[in-house]
């Protein structure tokens, strides 16, 4: 069984501030982990993914995430928020040979001017 | 590539009517997924196909829902009869073969369509 918990359904940051979106996972086997972003009225787009290579994963738009097995976490960060980062962010986990992604409940990021 | 194409983008219908949502996956992708997104339940996987064959439909809420994939370039999700609680955004996603061709891999990335927003009155 696998699951994802995203802490904080809404996060607000000021433009230029650090973005930190939290994700904890549960998986009985080594997981594959993903962050997707959803802009209003659009589908989900992949930001980055972890597939057992480097634990620090760099994605698009300046985002990165670090896989920490001891903490079962895969938090998403960006050093400096931009207004265009305002969107909903989803963490997702996939295990073993399963082709099914389990999504977290999402975190709505608001960037304040 | 035009990406995953879904139609209609918006559908408003009355309770009891049949609804058909359509999806064209990315050419060369051999897996197709139907998701439903609501405020209450978030993103739920309804069904997925591999090489046009339904692999897991355990997420389909009830017999009113059915999905087909007659060929590699087309899939439908049908709701008959529709009910107000079916109102949601329905997403189609596709992914390419894993390493080794047909090997199913959890590492593969899904490409999502823009979604079909369904409102059942």
Interface residues (C-beta under 8 A of the other chain):
Chain A: X32 X34 X36 X41 X42 X43 X44 X45 X46 X49 X51 X90 X94 X95 X96 X97 X98 X99 X100 X101 X103 X104 X105 X106
Chain B: X4 X31 X33 X42 X43 X45 X48 X50 X55 X56 X91 X93 X95 X103 X104 X105 X106 X107 X108 X109 X110 X111 X112 X113 X114 X115
